[in-house]
Amino acid sequence: MKKSILLALFFITSISFSQSIKLEGVITDSKTVGLEMANVMAVNQSTKAMDSYAITNDKGKYILNLKPNTSYILKVSYLGMQNKELEVTTSAENSIKNVTLEEGGIELDGVEIVREMPVSIKGDTIVYNGDSFKTGTERKLEDLLKKLPGVEVNADGEVEVEGKKVTKLMVEGKDFFDGDTKLGVKNIPADAIDKIQVLRNYNENSILKGVENNQDNVAMNIKLKSGKKNFWFGDMTAGIGVAHEESRYLINPKLFYYSPKYSINLISNFNNIGELPLTVQDYFKFTGGFRGMMQKGGSSFNVSSNDLGISLLRNNRAKDIETQFGATNFSYNVNKAWSLSGFGIISSSLTDLETKSQTNILQPNSSEILSTENRQEVAHQKSNLGLFKLSSSYKPNTKFQFDYDILTKISKQDENNSLLRESIVSNTSQTENINTLKKQDPISVNQNLSLYYTQSDKNIFAFEIQHLYQEENPFYNANLRSQPFSLSGYTSGQNRNDINQNRFVKTNKLDAKLDYYYMLTPKSNINVTLGNTYSNQNFNSSIFQVLDNETVNNLGNVANTNDVNYNFNDTFLGLHYKVLSGKFTFTPGVSLHSYNMTNEQLGTGNSQSFFRALPDFLAIYQIKKAESLTYNFSYANNFTDINQLAEGYVFSNYNSLTKGNRFLENATAQVHSLRYFKYNMFNFENITAFATYSKRVEAIKTRAIFNGVNQTSSPFNSDFADETLSGNGSYGRSFLKNYKASLGTNLNWSKFNNIQNNVLSTNESFTQSYTVKASTNYKNMPNLELGYNIVKNDYNNSTFYTEKPFARLDYYFLESFSFVTEYEFYHYYNNAKTVNNAYDFLSASLIYQKKGSKLEYKVSGTNLLNTTSLNDDSFSQFSTRTSQYTVQPRYIIFSLKYNL
């Protein structure tokens, strides 16, 4: 069946290619110097259509694929040169046409021709003409982005351009749900898009653009078609399930309004078919656009999350999901100098998960199994999530800017989990039913205030201050037959062991820094930074037992409770020197730190104070305009927050008990990274390669004691270094205008040192992922994407493989119909073949929309092969885990969409 589907896809997309000839040549200036990135297009004189286009390479060469025996107008443009048009008639043979441009181009004429080009470059901005890449099947921004050369969109809605992640998405220059690209790529309608601008070396503050290194910053701006400005646009979709035992529904209205004065975006989604506009993972990683302002300081103090390990979805593939979602985003220009913007997001979801898993606890320094835990779990989750942001930007002139942002995150999450556990220790098996309850409703408020001032051409000042207030209150309950741990004051001999724990963690963290930039020359500057990080945290926890007679046994012994107060302070002075010398940019620097930490618990206190100098270095070799090599070195101090200092016992899970260590010290890490990048607009060749090596000394590691499958652990400073080496690379290019191919690899090797059952345990893991894919982009024929991915996870000689061939077919035909289908086949197995599973997913949709009509009719099917589950594996430095997740069944949905 699976082979038949793949063969059918190949058969449907078999294409016979018409004959074409090549017209090539060189575009030069009056001194016969080749002009890189000149625009060349050929307009068919009969049809008035653009049959081919090209952008010259570094030597000024271009190649056009044209029809034989046809008359063309050849249009050539280059910024700062006079545009030129030539009549060219092709023959049955390839031909050569060189063109010389004269200086003194007219700006308006140049812009007019550039707008017709599918791709053009002006400085650090790449402009894609949306209509040049549309084939008719695109419905959302995501569909269009996947067809652009040099652009990739992953399953989470994250966008990469030239191997770099897009960190900001804008529409008409206005922020679109700042801090995440997913809501934009999944909801902005493709038919509203005119241009897609990629802004490389992006800095939100123009005052600092010339003095900071922004080579890794990429933003994207969507330009709308003229008919979508000053008018409401969007669509309203409603759908119902067909031939299901349970009713299935989808309601998804989206409205957008953009004008020079203000903009409003409204997005909502109500469904029980597994569409998740915002997952719990998205919520926790949603930054709201807030920056890590202390990255340049050399210290790392991150506030960790006290989430309870509530089961996260594998994308949207759970047993059952029901979602209610609403979001709004706005911007308002109060006057020319002052603008306001913000967003609000509310999401509620009910989720059922069903999982089978096997966890093997490994012997220290061995792949031999110490004990095994098999689980069959059923979990029911309820999540209510809220995100709210308000931003103000005041810029009366080019020399001064004042910004203020506030981001609030609130949530309420519950999970009831019922599982059947089988414990296997020394060939002895024990089975029991366990029920757990997890509840939490954390809140965080993050505020940022920034002032930027250019006093003169040589003096620039920047002041930034950021405050985080966070409260977390996770509650955990486990009800099981066996007694997993011996706790002081615990009443044994109960029919059921009902264990409960309350936690409350409060954090106040304030970061402030003042930067002064002095321009020594137009190509060099000195940056002096004065900064401070202050954090105050409180950690309280208690454990209690509910006895069989429903009375409460408070385990009030100091070993079972926490009341900790922790203060961290880092004051530092940094000095950096940036200089441009030919093709090289060098930025050496050093920061001098004074650290002070105090923690009070158990009626006593502990303090640490010391000084440290932390060097860093950045070098950029700009080989060509679109080819560079970057080296980065940093030496950093890594500090733990309060969670690993609290010495009272804390339940991580029913089989995992941890306690902290108040005497923990900081770890030091040296990190080396090397990035190579090349982008050739001549054939849209895109090469990226990135490698990072990290060595952590005195790293905070885990001392674990295993009693069967139950673990008691505490942290310590390891005398042995942890090392990681990771790398990724990709190569992609376009062929003959309508073909796109790429291959990529990701590698990650890690070595960790822990203590397991009083034995030093060194564990290594090595993950490899390789992907190759190719696609077509025709306007009047079926388009096919074919690919293959293999992932190999090697955990201490236990190796797991996942092979995934995949295909996608889209076809716009009869000027009214769109057909899209996607197929993925998975083969999951281990090296011993004790795990060997194959499964696949097929989805398809058929859309009918008459040209010019506002109504769209759609029939879509998900999981058409009715696959029941999928597999996964993970590694925890002490164990390996393989899992099998139950997924939603086949859904057939009929929907009607009305386009405004």
N, C-alpha and C positions, 0 to 999 in steps of 0.2 A: 504493500500500500504506500509506504513512504517513498520507495523508489519510483513508483508510478507518478506520484505527485511531482517529484523533482523532474522527471522526464517530461511531464506535461508542461511544466513551466518553461523548460528549454524549448519545447516544440512551439509553444505559443509565441515565443520571442525570437524565433529564427528570422533573421533579417537578410535580405539580399541587397547588397550595397550598390548604389549607382556609381558609375565611373566618375572620377574627378581628377583634376590636374592641379599641379602646384604652381603658384606664383610666388617667387621669393625675391629678396633683394636687401639692400642696406639703406637706412635713412641716416643721412649725415648733415652736418652744418656746412657753412660755406668754406670751412677749413678742412673738409673731408673727415671730420671727427665723428665717429658713430654716436648716435643719440640713443641712450638707454631709456626705455619706457616711453617711447613715442607711440602714439595711437595710430593704427592703420585699419581701415575698414573698406570693404568692397560692396558697393550698392548696385544691385542688378538693375540695369536701365529699363528692362521690360516690366519686371514685377515691382520695382521700387523697394524691394526688400533687401536687408543686409544679409548677404549670403555667407560672409565670413569676416572675421576680425582678428587682429593680432596686436600684441604689445612687444616692442623690440627688446632684444636681450642687451647685455652690457656692451656688445660691439655694434649695436644698431641694426641687427639682422631681424627680418620678419619672414614668416611663411604663411600664405593663405591657401586654403583648399577650395578651389572654384570649379564651376561647371565648364566643360569644354565648349568652344565655339559660342561664347556668350560675351555681350558687351557690358562693361562695368564702369562705374565712376569710382576711382580710387581716392579716398579722402585720408589725408595725413595731417596730424596735428601734434604739436609739442609746445609745452608751456614756455613762453618767451620767444617763440618763433612764429613766422607767418604761416597760416594754414595753406595747404595746397590741395587742389583737386586735379586729377588727371583721368583722361579717358583711356581705358585699356580693353582690348578685345582678345580673349583667350583663343587658343587653337587646341588641337588635339594633343599637343605636347606641353611639357613643363616649360616655363619661361622665367626670365629674370627682369626685374624692374627696380633700378636704384633711383632714389629721390633725394634731392638736396633742398633743404629748407633755409630760408633767409631769416635774419634776425628782425625783431620788431613786430611780434604777433599782437593781434587785437584781442583783448581779454574776453570780450563778449562773444566773439566768433569762436574762440577756443572753448568756452564753456558750452556753447551750443553743440559743438561736435562731441565733446566729452560726454554729454548727456546721452548721446546715442550709443556710446560704447557699452558693451556688457560689463566690462571691468576697466576701471581707470585708477590711477594713483596720483595724488597730489600731496607731496611732503610725506607726513606720517599717516595719511588717510587713504584707505582703500575704499573705493565706491563700487558697489555691485548694482547694476540695473536689474531690478526684480523681474521685469517682464521678459528679459532675455533668457531667464532660466526656468520660467514657468512652462509646464506642459499641459496644465488643465486639471490635474488631479490634486493640486495643493489646496489644503483647506486652512492650515495654520502656518504661522511663521516657521515652526519646526520643519515642516515639509519642504519649505523653500530653502532654508539654511543648509539642509543636507545635500542640496544639489550645487552649492557654491564651491568652487575650487578653493582648497586651503581651509575649509570650515568643517568642523565635526560637531555633532550633537549626540551626547550619550543618553542612556535610558532614563537618567535622573533629570534631564533637561538642562544639563550644564553644557555650555558652548565653549569650544576651543577654536582659536584662530592661529594658524602657524604654530601649533603645539602649545599655545599659551591660553590659560583660562580667561574667559571674558568675565570681569568682575562687576561691571555696571552695564545695565541695559536702559536705553533712553528711547523715547518716541518724540520726535520733533524737538529734541534737545531737553526734554523734561524727563525726570527720573520715573521709571516704571517699576514700582515695588522694589525700591532700592535694596540691594543685598542678595538678590536671587534672580536668576534668569529663567527659572522654570515656568513661573506664571506667565511670563511674556511669550516664550516659545510655544507654550501649549494653548494660548488663547488669542493672541493677536491674529485677526483674519488675514490670510495671504492676499486676498484680492484688494486689500486696502494699501498694500505696500508698493511704493514707487522705487525707493533707493534704500540700500543697506550700507551704512557707513561704518567701517571698522577703524577705530581711532587707536593707533599704536602709540607707545610711549606716553600714555595718558596720565595727566595729573589734573585732579578736580580744581586745583588752585593754579591759575595761570601765573601767579607771582612766583611760585616755586618751580615752575616747569623747567627753567633753564639751569637751576642750581642743584636739583636732586637727580638721582638716577632712577628713571622710570621705565627701563627697558622691559620689565616684566608686566607692566600695567597695560591692559587692553580693555577698551570700552566699545560698545556698539550702539549706534543711533539709527533709528528707523525713520525714514522720511515717507510721509503719506502722499497718496495721490491727491491732486488738487480738489477733486470732488469729495474727499473725505474731511476736508478742513472746514471749520465753522458749521459743520453739520453733525448730527448724531449718526453713528454707524455701528454696525455690529450684527448680531443674529440672535434668534431665540429658537432653541431646539427642544422638542418634546418627543419622547420615545416610549414604547411599551414592548414587553417581551412577547414572543410568539411561541405557542405550543410548549409552555413551561408549566410544571405542576404548581409552582409558586409564582405569584405576580412579580414581574420585573418592570422597572420604570427608570426613566432618565428625563430630567428637566434641567436645561443648561442655558439660561439667558446671559448674554454678554453685550454691554453697551459702552461706547467710547465717544468722547467729544474732545476735539482739539481746536483751539484758537490761539492767536498770539497772546491773549490776556490770561486764559486759564484752560485747564484740561480736567476732565473727569473720566474715570474708568470704573465700570461696575461689572463684576464677575460673580456668578453664583452657579452652584452645581448641586443637585439633589439626585441621588441614584442609589440603587442597590445591586449594581452590576460590576462593582470593583473599580470604578474610576476614582482615583485619588488625586485631587488637585494639590493637596498638601499632606504629606505623610508626617508621622512623628519624627522621622529622621530629618526631614526638611525643616521642621519646627526648631529642632535643637541646633541645626547648623545655620539657621537664618540669622545673618549678622546685622541686617538693617543698614548695611553700608558702613558700619563702624570699623575703623582701622586699628591695627595693632600698632599704636603710636610709639611703643617702647622697643620695637624690634631692633632699632639701630643702637640701643644702649648696651646690649650684650648680656642682659639678665633675662631669665625666663621664670616668671611666676604666674602660673595660670590657675585660675579657680576651677577645680574639677567639679563635675556634676555628681550629686548624690542620688541620681535616679536609681531605681531598684532593679534595673535590668529587665524592665518590662519587655516582653517579647516583641521584636520589631519584624515588620513584614519584609518578605523578599519581594521588592518592588510592590506590585499590587496583587500578588498571588497568595491569597489566603483561602480558607475554606469558604468564608462568607464575609462580605463587607457591605455596610450601609453607611452612606456619607451625606452630610449636610454641610455646605460650604458657601460662604459669602465674603467678598472682598471689595474694597473700594480704594482707589488711589486718586489723589488730586494734586494740582499745582495751581498757584495763583500769583500773578505778578501785580503786587500792590502798586508799584510804580517802577520806573526804569532801574532804580537802585535796589529795591527790596522785593524778594520773592519768598513765598511760603509753599511748602509741599508736605505731603505725608500720605499715610495709608492706614487702613484698618483691615484685619483679616480675622475671621471667626470660622472655626471648623469643628464639627462634631462627627464622630464615627463610632460605629459598633462593629466589632470584628470578632470572628470565630476562627481559631487556629487549631489545627490537629497535626501533631508531630510525632514521629517515631525516631528515636536517636540511640546511638551507642557511644558511650564515652569510655575510652581505655586509659587508665592511669598507668604511666610508664615507669619502669624501674629507673633509678638514677643512672644517667650516662648509658642508657640502653634503649633499644626498641622493644625489649621484652615487656609483657603486660604484668603489672602489679595487681590490678583489680579492674573490674568492668562494671559499668552501670548501664542497663538498658531501660529506656523510658518510652511509655506511650502516654502522650499528654494531650489534653483538651483544654484550651484557654479561651476565655471570653473577656474581651477588652471593651472598655468605654473610654473614649478620649475626647475632651473638650479643650480646644486650643485657641488662644487669642494673641494677636500681635498688633501693636499700635505704635505708629511713629509720627512725629511732627518735626519738621525742619524749617529753619529760617536762615536766609542768606542775604546779607546786606553788603552791597558793593557800589558805593557812590562814585568811585573812579578806579582807574587801573592800579592805583597805589595802595588801596586799602580794602580789606574784606573782613567781615565779621559773620561767623557761622555759629548756629546753635542747633543741636539735635537732641531729641529724647525718644528712646525706644523702650516700650513696656511689653513684657512677655508674661502671660499668665496661662496656666493650664490646670486641668483636673483630670487625673488618669486613674483608672481602676482596672485590676486584672484578677479574675478568679481562675485558678488553675487546678485541674484535677488530673493526677497522673498515677499510672501504675509503674512502680519501679521494681526492677530485678537487680539485686546486688550479687556479683559473683566474685568471691574471694577464696583463693586456694581451692578452686573447683567446687566450692560450696555455694549454693544458690539460695537467696532469700528474697521473697516477693512481698510487697505491701502497697497499699493505697495511700496516697499523700494528697492533701488539699492545701493550697496556699492562697493567700490574699495579699495583694500589693495595692497600696493607695498613696497618692501624692498629689499636692496642688501647689507647686512652686510658683514664685513670682520673682521677676527681676526688672529693675529699672536702670537703664544705661543712659547717661547724659554726656554730651560732648560740647565743649565751647572752644572756638578757635578764632584767633586774631592774626591777620597777616598785614604787614606794613612795609612798603618800600620807601625808605627815607631818602634815598638818592640812587643813582645808577650803581653805586658801589656797596650800599648798605641795605640789607633786607632783614626784617625781624619776623619771627613766627612764634606765637604762643598758643599752646594747646593744653587743655585740661579735660580729663575724662573721669567720670565717677560711676561706679557700679554698686547698686544695692541689690542684694539677693537674699531671699528666704526660701528654704527647702524643708519640708516636713514629711519625709517618707514614713509610712507605717507598713510593717511586715508581720504576717501571721502564717505559721506552719502548723498543720495538724497531721500527725503521723503516729503509727503504732510504736515504732522503735524509738529509743532515746539516743539521738545522735551524739550528744556531748554531755559531759559531766560538768555542770555549772554549780558554783557555790550557792547553797540555799535551795537547790532544786529538789522537788518532791518526786521521788521515783515510784515505780510500781503502779502507775496509772494505766487504764485501759488504752487511752489515747494521750499522746503528748501534744498539748496545745501551747505553743510557744509564740510570744508576741514581742515586738520591739517598736518603740517610738524613737524617732530621731528629729532633731531640730537644728538646722545649721543656718546661721546668719552671717552675711559677708558685707563689709563696707570696704571698697577698694578705690583709692584715688591716685591717678597718674597725672603728673604735670611736667611740662618741659618748655623751656625757652630756647629757641634756636636763633643764632645770629650768623648771617652769611656776609662775608666781605669779598667783593669781586676784586681779585688782584689784577687780573687781565680779563679780556672778553672770553678767554678759554680756561680760566682757573679761578678757584675760589677757596676760601677757608670757611669751615663751618664749626662754630663753637656751640655746644649744647650743655645746658644746665637742667638736670631733671631729677625727679623724685617719684618713687612709688611707695605708697603706704597702704597697708591692708590690716584690717582688724576683723577677726573671725571668732564666732562662738559656736561650740559644738556641744550639744546635750543629747544624751541617749539613755534609755532605760529598757530593761527586759523584764517581762512578767509572764507568769504561767497561769493558765486557767485550768483548775483541777476538774476531775470527773464530776464533782458535786457543784461545779460552776462557781466556786469561790476563787478569788484571785490571790496568787502567791507572788508578791513583789520581790524580785531578786535584787535586793537593795545593796548587796555587797559591792565594794568599790571596784571589784574585778568585773562587774556586770554593768556598771554605769559610767557615764562620761559627763563631765562639766569642765570644759576646756576653753580657755581664752588665749588667742594667739595673735601676736602683733609682728608684722614684718615691715621693715623700712629699708629702702635702698636709695641713697643719695649719690648722684654721679655727675661727673664733668667729662664731656666728650669732645674730642678734637678730630676733625676730618679735613683732608686736603684733596680737592678734586682738580685734575688737570687734563686737558685734551692736547695730545701731541700727535699730530698727523692722524693716523687711523686708530690711535690708541687713546683710551680713557683710563686713567688710574685714580683710585680713591682709597688711599691708605688711611687708617684711623685707629684711635685708641680711646678707651673710656676708663676713667678712674672711679672706683666704687667704694662707698662706705656702707657696710651692711650691719643691721642690728635686728635680731630676732629674740622674742621672749614668748614662752608659753607657760601658762599656769594651770595646774590640774592636781588633783589629789592633795590639795592643801599646800603644795610647794611649787616653786617656779624654776625655770631653766632658761638661760639666756646665752646668746652667742653674738660676738661682734668681731669683725675683721675687715681688712681692706684688700682690694684686688684690682689689678690692671688687666683689661681685656682688649686685645688687639683684634682688628678686622681689616680685610683687604678686598677690594674689587678691581678687576681689570677687564676691560672690554676691547676687543680687537675687531674693528669694523672693516672686514675684509673688502666688502663692496657695499653698495647701497642696501641690498637685501641679503647680506650674508655677514654673519658675525660669530665671534667666539667669546664666551664670557666665563671668567673664573671668579669664584667667590670663596673667601675663607672667613670663618668666624670662630672665635673662642668664647664660649658662653658659660655662665653659671646657671644651673638649673635648680630651682627650689621647689620643695613640696608645699602644698597648702595644709590646712588643719587636719584633713581626713586621715593622713597617715601618722599623725602625732598623738591622736587620742588613744590612751592605753587601755581603756575598758573594752570589753568584748563587743563586737558588732556582727550581727548576722548578715552575711552576704546572700545566703540561701539556706535552705533547710539542712544542707550537707556541707556548709562552708561557714566557718567562724573565724573572724579576724580580730586582731588587736594591734594598735599602733606602737610607735616607739618615739618617745619625746626627745631622744638624743640624736635623732637623724640629722645629718649634715647635708650640705648641698653637693650636687654632682657637677663635674666640669665636663664639657663636651667640646671637641673640636670637629668642625664640619667643613669639608671641602666639596665644592660642587663645580661642575664644568658643563656648559651648555653650548651646543653648536646649532646654528640656525641658518637655513638658506631658502630663499623664496625667489623663484624665477618666473616672472609674468610672461615670458616668451612661450613657455609650454605649461605654465602653472605647476611647475615642479616645486615640491615642498618637502624639505628635509629638516628634521629636528632630531637632536640627540641630547640626552641629559643624563649625567651620572653624578651620584652623591655618595660620599663616604663619611660616616660618622663614628667617632670613638668616644664613649662615655666612661669616665673614670669616677670611682666612688659612687656609682649609680645606685639608686634605691631599688633593692631587689627583695625577693620574697623568701622567707624561711618557712617551709611547709612541712607539717607532720600529717601523714595519711594513716587513718585507721580504717582500713578497708577502702570504701569510696568516700568517706567523710574526711574533710580537710580542716585543720587548724593552722592558721598562718599569721605571720607578723613580718614587717619590713625591716631591712638592715642595709647598711652601706657596704657594698661589695668591694673587696680588694682586687677583684678581677674586672677587666674592662669588658664592656659590652660593645659590639661592633655591628654596624649595618652597612651594606653596600647595595645600592639600588641604581637601576638604569632603565631608560626607555628610549626608544627610537622609532621613527616613522619615516616612510618615504611614500609620497603620492605625487601623481601628475595626471594631466589630461592629455588625451590623444585625439587628433582629428576632430576637435571641437566637441564631439558628442560622447566621448568616452572618458571615464575617470577610474583610476585604479590606485590602490594603496596597500602597503603592508606595514605592520607595526609589531613591536615587541615590548614587553615589560618584564623586568627581572628584579627580584628582591631577595637578598641573602641576609640572614640575621644570625648572630651568635649571642646567647644570653647565659648568664651565670646565676644560679639560685642554689639554695640549700634545701634538699628534699630528704626527709627522714634522717637528718644530721649528716648527710653526705653531700659534698659539693657536686652539683649537677650542672653540666654544660650542655645546652641544647642548641641545635642548629636547625634552621628552616630555610628552604629555598623554593621560591615560587616563580614559575615561568609562564608567560602568556604570549601567544603568537597569533596574529590575525592577518589574513589577506582577504581583500575584497575588490570587486570591480563592478562598475555600473555604467549604464547608458543614460543619455539625456536627449531624447528625440521629442519633437513637438507633435508629430503626426503618426508615430508608431509606438508599439508597446515598449516600455522601459523596464529593464531588469537589473537588479542588483544581486550578485552572488558573492558569498563569502564563506570563510572557514576560520574557526577559532579553536585553539587547543590550550588548555590550562593544566599545568603540572604542579602539584603541591607536594613537596618532599619534606616530611617532618620526622627527623631522626630515623631515617630509613623506612618510614611508612609513607608510601607514595600513592597519591590519588590523581586521577586524570579525568578531565571533562572535555570531550570533543564536541564541537558544535558547528556543523555546516548550517548555513542559513541562506534564504532567498527572499526577495521581494519583487513583486510585479505590479506595475501601475500602468494603466492604459486609458487615455481619453479618446473616445470615439463617437462618431455620428454627431459631433458638436453638442452633445447633451449628456452622454453617459461617462461615468468614471468608475473604473474597476481597480481595486487595490487589494492585494493579498500578500500576507507574510507567512513564512514557514521557518521554524527552527527545530532542528533535531539534536537531541542530547544523548551522548553515550558516556555514562559515568561508571568508573571502575577503579579498583586499586591494583597494585602490582601483584598481589597474591590471588587476584580474581575471586576473593571471598565476597567482594562487593562488585556487582556487575548489573547495571540497570540501564535501560534505554527508554526514552520517552520523547515526545515531540509536541509542538504547539502550532496550530494553523488558525489564522484569522483571515477574514475577507469582508469586503464591503462593496456594494454596488449602489451608485448614486445617480439619480436622474435629476437634471436641472436644465430646463430649456433656456437657450441663450436669451438673456435679457429678463428672465423671470426672477422674481424674488423668492419663489418657493423651491425648496430642494427636498427630494424624497430619497430615503436611504434605507437599505436593508443591510445589516451587518451581523457578523457572527464571530464570537470569540471562542477559543479552545474548541474548534470544530471537530477535532478528533477525540474530544472528551477525555483527555489525559487526566489522570486522577492525582498525580503527585510529582514532585521534583526532588532533587538531591542537593546536598551541600556538605562541606567539611570545614573544619577549623582546627587551630592549634593553640594551646594555652600555656606553653612552656613546660607543663607537667603532663599533659594529656593530649590525645587526639579525639576528635568528635566527628561523627558522620550523622547526617540527619536526612529525613524524608518528610517533606511537607505536603499535606493535602491541599489541592488548589480548587478554585471554583470550577464548576462543570460548564458544559457548553451553554452559551446564551445566544439566542437569535433575537435581534432587536429591530423593530421597524420604527423609524423616526421621521419627523417632519421638521424642517428648519425654515424659518422666515428671515430673510436678509433685509436689514434696514437700508 
